[in-house]
Amino acid sequence: MHLRVFKENEKKGLIDLAFYLFNLDGEFDEHEQNYISIFSHATMMNFSTYEPQKQSLQQIYLQFKDSSVIVKEAVFYELVFLTYRNHIPTDKEKKFIDNLKAEWNISDEKLKKTLLDLKRMQTAQKHNAVSAEH
């Protein structure tokens, strides 16, 4: 699903969830900074100066109370990629994903499929990088 078709509150909700996730480990690394840039482009919104408000996870979830299952699954997919891509997630990050999965009734199968998609993408990227070197 293209992120630009999200409603404005869903776009802000996704960025709020991403910032919540970023702050779990107390670091805002290059990968996370790149995500904000990519997300801004994908949603056609400028988030370079966006300052999320201090909110509980439950308050952030309220931004999705009227969202479709498809939107919630797309947000979940984005956040799983963000959590697992290029690093081993912390226990807090895994707990965040588990909480989101439970809150939105995302199936274990959906999580497994998402992790498999991520693994395939990372394998393809590694293959392409090796091919480019030769």
C-alpha positions as CSV (number, residue, x, y, z in Angstrom):
1,M,0.0,0.0,0.0
2,H,1.3,3.4,-0.8
3,L,1.8,5.5,2.3
4,R,0.6,8.7,0.5
5,V,-3.0,7.4,0.4
6,F,-3.1,7.3,4.2
7,K,-5.2,10.0,5.9
8,E,-3.2,12.7,7.6
9,N,-3.8,11.4,11.1
10,E,-2.6,7.9,9.9
11,K,0.6,9.4,8.5
12,K,1.2,11.3,11.8
13,G,0.3,8.1,13.7
14,L,2.9,6.1,11.8
15,I,5.6,8.7,12.4
16,D,4.6,8.9,16.1
17,L,4.9,5.1,16.4
18,A,8.2,5.2,14.6
19,F,9.5,7.9,17.0
20,Y,8.2,5.9,19.9
21,L,10.1,2.9,18.6
22,F,13.3,5.0,18.0
23,N,13.3,6.2,21.6
24,L,13.1,2.7,23.1
25,D,16.8,2.2,22.9
26,G,17.7,5.9,23.5
27,E,19.5,6.3,20.2
28,F,18.5,8.0,17.0
29,D,20.9,6.4,14.5
30,E,21.5,6.9,10.8
31,H,19.1,4.2,9.8
32,E,16.3,5.9,11.8
33,Q,17.2,9.3,10.4
34,N,17.1,7.9,6.9
35,Y,13.7,6.4,7.6
36,I,12.3,9.9,8.4
37,S,13.6,11.2,5.1
38,I,12.2,8.2,3.2
39,F,8.9,8.4,5.0
40,S,8.5,12.1,4.3
41,H,9.0,11.4,0.6
42,A,6.6,8.4,0.6
43,T,3.8,10.3,2.3
44,M,4.4,13.6,0.6
45,M,4.6,15.3,4.0
46,N,7.6,17.2,5.5
47,F,8.6,15.4,8.7
48,S,12.1,16.8,8.9
49,T,11.0,19.3,11.6
50,Y,8.2,17.2,13.0
51,E,8.3,17.0,16.8
52,P,6.1,14.2,18.1
53,Q,4.2,15.1,21.3
54,K,4.8,13.1,24.4
55,Q,2.1,10.5,24.2
56,S,1.4,7.1,25.6
57,L,1.2,4.2,23.2
58,Q,-2.5,4.0,23.8
59,Q,-2.9,7.7,22.8
60,I,-1.0,7.0,19.6
61,Y,-3.2,4.0,18.8
62,L,-6.2,6.3,19.0
63,Q,-5.0,7.9,15.8
64,F,-5.9,4.6,14.1
65,K,-9.3,3.9,15.7
66,D,-11.1,4.5,12.4
67,S,-8.4,3.0,10.2
68,S,-9.0,-0.1,8.1
69,V,-7.3,-3.4,8.7
70,I,-5.3,-2.8,5.5
71,V,-3.9,0.4,6.8
72,K,-3.1,-1.1,10.2
73,E,-1.3,-4.1,8.5
74,A,0.7,-1.6,6.3
75,V,1.7,0.3,9.4
76,F,2.6,-2.9,11.2
77,Y,4.7,-4.0,8.1
78,E,6.6,-0.7,8.1
79,L,7.4,-0.9,11.8
80,V,8.5,-4.5,11.7
81,F,10.9,-3.6,8.9
82,L,12.1,-0.7,10.9
83,T,12.6,-2.9,14.0
84,Y,14.4,-5.8,12.3
85,R,16.3,-4.2,9.4
86,N,20.0,-4.2,9.7
87,H,20.2,-4.9,13.4
88,I,19.1,-7.3,16.1
89,P,16.2,-5.8,17.9
90,T,16.3,-5.2,21.7
91,D,13.8,-6.9,24.0
92,K,12.0,-3.5,24.3
93,E,11.7,-3.3,20.5
94,K,10.4,-6.9,20.3
95,K,7.9,-6.1,23.1
96,F,6.7,-3.1,21.1
97,I,6.0,-5.2,18.1
98,D,4.2,-7.8,20.2
99,N,2.1,-5.1,21.8
100,L,1.2,-3.6,18.4
101,K,0.4,-7.1,17.1
102,A,-2.0,-7.8,20.0
103,E,-3.6,-4.3,19.9
104,W,-4.5,-4.6,16.2
105,N,-5.2,-8.4,16.2
106,I,-2.4,-9.1,13.7
107,S,-1.9,-12.8,13.3
108,D,1.4,-14.7,14.0
109,E,1.3,-15.7,10.3
110,K,1.3,-12.0,9.2
111,L,4.4,-11.4,11.4
112,K,6.1,-14.5,10.1
113,K,5.4,-13.4,6.5
114,T,6.6,-9.9,7.2
115,L,9.9,-11.3,8.6
116,L,10.3,-13.6,5.7
117,D,9.8,-10.7,3.3
118,L,12.4,-8.7,5.2
119,K,14.9,-11.6,5.0
120,R,14.3,-12.0,1.2
121,M,14.8,-8.3,0.7
122,Q,18.1,-8.3,2.7
123,T,19.3,-11.3,0.9
124,A,18.6,-9.7,-2.5
125,Q,20.3,-6.5,-1.4
126,K,23.4,-8.5,-0.3
127,H,23.4,-10.4,-3.6
128,N,23.1,-7.1,-5.6
129,A,25.9,-5.5,-3.6
130,V,28.2,-8.5,-4.2
131,S,27.3,-8.5,-7.9
132,A,28.1,-4.8,-8.2
133,E,31.5,-5.4,-6.7
134,H,32.4,-7.9,-9.4
